[in-house]
Amino acid sequence: MQAIFAYLTAKEADYNICKQKAQDQFLPDLNSMEVQDKKMLSQDRETTGKVFDQVNQGGFDSIGEDIKPDIIKEVKHFRRDWQNRLPENKIHFKKRMIADLSAIYDDYIKLLSLIIEIEELIDAQKRKKGIEHNNFKKNIIITALKKYEPFQNEKSRKNISWDSDLIRAWHKEYIKSQEFYEEYDNLSQAKYEDDLELCLDIYKNVIFKHDNINDYFESLDIGWTEDKPILKSMVLKTIKSIEKEGDEPLLMELSKNWEEDLDFLKELYDLTIDNEEELSVLIKEKSQNWEIDRVALTDRIILEMAIAEMTHFPSIPVKVTINEYIELSKQYSTPKSKQFVNGLLDVLSVDLQEQGRIKKSGRGLLDNK
């Protein structure tokens, strides 16, 4: 959804840029020695803008015979320039979508390695002070992560590292001052339950909770707010998978069938963009008392994606599709979007089934209630 939103936003921005360039062809020539009719040029600029929009809505056949050939020429040229940008933008945002998804796993590995960095910092500080008692170094969870070769290989393959000054600052300002940290440090001999609780507390009550740390991650990744719940779940599940000394941690995956899911995402992205005009017409026909341009862009994207999914993926139940996109509208769109999206998809799903455009196979796949 975010990739399609970015594509459509870029599409509109490029449209306005090319429209403005077409109008700028009728600006006064400051280097000309001849007297120029500035009033006529101003009228031509205004007409060019109107014709540019008119062609976008009704094609070149909608242009009146009274329009100057020079205006038509510039509109054709810059409209072609705009259209040539669309395939490049489509590819660009598709690649960025895939890269952003892959980056979630990279962040997961990096976040898991954070607790090791913290332990190594504590160990260095204790050795420097000549302190032998060190529950952190014996922590079963941290030791398992350090010894697990597949995890270490992932760190090396992705070239993951942390800024030691940043770790030192976070430890001093946000972790060391925590009550659970001092209690753990003072235990004469930590048990597995203590080790687990410490690791969970560091992530749940500091790393994923502290505003300054979250601001740091947001500065690196604009999608941190959306990715944070996923990453938190993955990290905590890995930590909890180590149930006793000697256990190997279970590394999480973004999905059980990542390649298959990625193909689905790419296909849905292409289908939604390639059929934008047709999908928009379907929405417009059922949006009573709503001009399509007044529908929130996020709602339009949600509806278009949902229709594309219902009509092109036979194995996904209609009910599942509708529920998923209602959830998207609740999370990313306006307060009234849930009812609007729900009502429109209910009506559209019935109509499309009657037209034979939704074809499902299997029990329960057509039911949208």
N, C-alpha and C positions, 0 to 999 in steps of 0.2 A: 504494500500500500504506500509506503513512504517513497519507494522508487518511482512509482507511477505518479505520485504527487509531485516529486521533483521534476519528472519529465514534463508534466503538464504545466508546471510553473515556468519552466525554461521555455516551453513552447509559446506560452503567452508573452513572456518577456521578449523573445526573439521576434515574435509577430509585431510587437510595438516598436522594436528597434528598426525593423525593415520598413514598417509603415512610415516611421519618422524619416528614414533615409530617402524614401520616395518623395515625401513632402519637401525635404531639404533641397531637392533638385530645382526647386522654384524659389530659392532664396535669392536676393539681389546679389549680383556679382560685384564684389567690392573692387575688383581690379579692372572692371570694364570702364572704358572712356566714353561709352555711349550712355545717353539718358535712358533710364529704366523706369518702366511703369510699375512702381511699387504696389499700388493698389491692385493691379491685375495679378501680379505675382502672389500677393496675399490671398486673393480669391482662388488662384490655381492651387496653392498649398492646401487650402481648406477643401477644395473639390477633390484633390488627390487623396486626402485622408478618407473622405466619404466613399470614393470609388474603391479604395483598398478594402474597406469594410464590406461594401456592397458585393464585390467579387467574392470575398470570403464566404458570404452567405448564399449568394445565388449564381455564382460563376460569371464568366465574361459575357455571356449572353444577356445578362441583366443590365449591362451598361447602356445608357441612352446614346442615341446617335449624335447628340449635341456635345459629347465629351471630346475634348481636344486630343488628337493623336499623340501629342507629346506626353500627356497625362497617362494615357493608356499604355504607352511604351514604358514609362517609369514604373507603373503599377505592375506590369508583367515582369519586368526585370527583377524588382525587389521582392515580389511574391515568389518568384522562382528561387531567389536567394533564401527566403524563409523556408520554403519546402525542402530545399537541399540540406538544411540543417537538421531536419527532423530525424532522418535515419541515423545520423551521427549521434544525436542526443539519446535516441533509443538505445543504441549500443552502449554508450557511455554510462547511462544510469543502470543498465542491466549489469554491466561489469562491476559497478560500484556496489550494487545490491549484493552480488555474490561475494565481493571482497569484505563487505561489512558483516555478512553472515559468518564467513571464515574467521574474521577477527574475534568473534565471540569466543571461539574455542581457544584462540591464542591468549585472550584475556583470562580465560579459565585456568590455563596452565600457569600463567604469570601470577595470578592471585593465589594459587596453591603453593607456589614457590615462595610467596611472601613470608609465610610462617617459618620457613627454613631460614630465610635471611634474618628474621628477628631473633631466632634461636642462636644463630652464629654470632650476631652482634652481642647478645647477652653473654655468650660463652667467652668471647674475646674480652669483654669488660671485666668479668669475674676472674679470668686468668691474670689479667693485668693487675688486679687488686690482690691476687694470691688467695682467692676464695675457692675452696674445693667443693663445697656443697652447691650442687647445680641440678635441680629437678628438670630444668628445661632441656639440658643435654640428654637426659635419660628418657624424655617424653616418648612414649610408645608411638603416638601418632606421627610426630615429627620424624622419628627414627625410621619408621616404615616408609615415609615419603622419600627420605634421603637415600634409602637402600633400594628403592624400587627402580630397576633399570629402565623399564618402558617410560616411566615418568621423566627420568633424567635424560633419556634419549629425545623425548619431545621438547624438553627445555633447550637442549643443544641444537636440535633441528630447526627450531623456531628462533634461535639466537636470543633467548629471553634472559634479561638481566634487570637488576634494580640499581638505582642510584643509592650508594651507601650513605650519603649525607641525608637523603630523604628518609631512609629507614631509621637512621639515628634520630632524626627530628621527630618522626612519628612515635618512636619508642619512648622518647623522653617526654613529649608533650601529651600524648593521648593514651599510651598503653601502660607505662610504668606507674602512673598515678592512679590506676584503677584498683579498687579494693580486691577484686578477684586475683589480680596479678600478685599483690603482696601476700595474700593468703596462700597462694600456691607456692610462692618462693619460700615461705616460712615452714612449709610442711617438712617434717623430718624425713619422710619417705613417701613420695607421691604414688598413688595407685592408678590403675588404668582409668577408673572413673574420674580421677582428678585430672589426668592428662587430657582426656576427652573434653571435660568441661572447660578447661583452660583454652583449648583450641577453638571450641565453639564460641566461647565468650569473646575471644579476640576478634573473630570474624563478625559475629552477630552484634556485639555491643560497641565495637570500635570501627573496624574496617568498613562495614556496610551501613554504619549508622552515623558516624561522626560527619558533621557538615563540611568541615575543611577537607577531609579526605575525599568525600564525594565531589567536592568542588574540583579537586585535583583530577579525578577521573573524568569529570565532565569537560574539563579543559582539553583533555586528550581525545575524547570521543563524544561527539554530539549525541550519539545514541545511547549514552550511558544510562539515562533514566529508564529507557525501555529495556535495556539489556540486563540491568542490575538484578531484577528478580530471578531471571534465568541463571545468571552467574552465581548468585547466592545459593540457589537450590543445588546447582552442580557441585559447588565447593563443599557445602555441608554434607551432601550425600557421600562424597568421597571420604571425608573425614570419618563419618559414622560407619563406613564400610570396614574400617579397621577395628575389629572387635576384641582383639587380644594381641599380645606380643607375638611377633612372627607373621602376622597376617599381611598379605599384600593388598594395597589400596585398590579400589575399583575406580578406574578412570571412566568418567562419564562421556557420553557422546551427545551431540546436538539432537540426533534422532537415531532410531534403530536402523533406518534405511536412508542414510543421508543422501546417497547418490540419487535414489528414486525421488526423494522429497525435493531435492534441488532441481531435478528435471521438471517436476510439477510446478515449482515456483517460476521457473523460466518460461514454461509454456503458458501459465496463467498470465504472466506479465505481458507476453507477446499478444495473446488473445485479447486482453483488455485494451491494449493500445491500438492494435490493428483494426479492431471492430468498434472503436470509440464512437464513430458517427452513428452506426446502427444501434448500439447500446443506448446512446443518448436519446435517440428517437423513441425507443421502447419506454424509457423512463418518462419522457415528456408526455407520451400518450396517456400514461396512468397517473401523472402528477396533477390531479385536479386542483385548480386554483393556485397552481405554482408555475411560474415561468422557469424554464430549465436553468436560466442564468442566475435565478435567485436561490436555487438549491445550493447549499454549502458544498464547496469543492470536495471536501472529505466525504460527504454523503454521496455525491455523484460517483466518486471512485469506488466507495464501498458497494454501491448498487451495481455498478458496471462489472466489478470483479465477481460479485455474487451471481449475476446473470451468466457471465462467461463460464463460471464454475458449474452452474446447474446445467448448462446446455452442452458442455464439452467434456465432462468427466463422468461417465456412466456409473462408475463404482462408488461415487460419493452420494449418500442419501440427501434428498432435498431438505429434510428437516435439519440435518447436520450443517449444511451450507447456510441456511437461514439463521440458525442459532449462532454460528461462528461470526457472521457479519453483524448481527445485532450486538454481540459482545464488542466487536471492533468499534461500532458506532458509540457505544457507551463509554469506551475508553478514550477515543480520539476525536469525537465530534461534539456537536452542541447538545444541550440538555434535552431538547425535543427530538433529537435524531433517532433515538431508539424506537419510538412509536412510528415515526415516518418511515424508517427503513423496514421495520417489521410489517407494517401495513402494505407497503408497496411490493415487497418481496412475496408476501402471501398472494396478492392479486396476480402478480406477474407469473408466479410459479404455476398457478392454475391455468392461466391463459396459454402459457408456453407448452404445458402438457397437452391441452386440448388441440393445439396446433401441431403437435407431434415433434416439437423442437427440443423437448426434454425426454430423453430416452434412457431409462434406467433398467437394469436387470437385477432381479433378486428381491426377496421379501423385505418390505419396509423402505425401499429406496425412494419411492415416490411420495410417501406420506409426509406432509409438511405441517402436521398438527402435533 
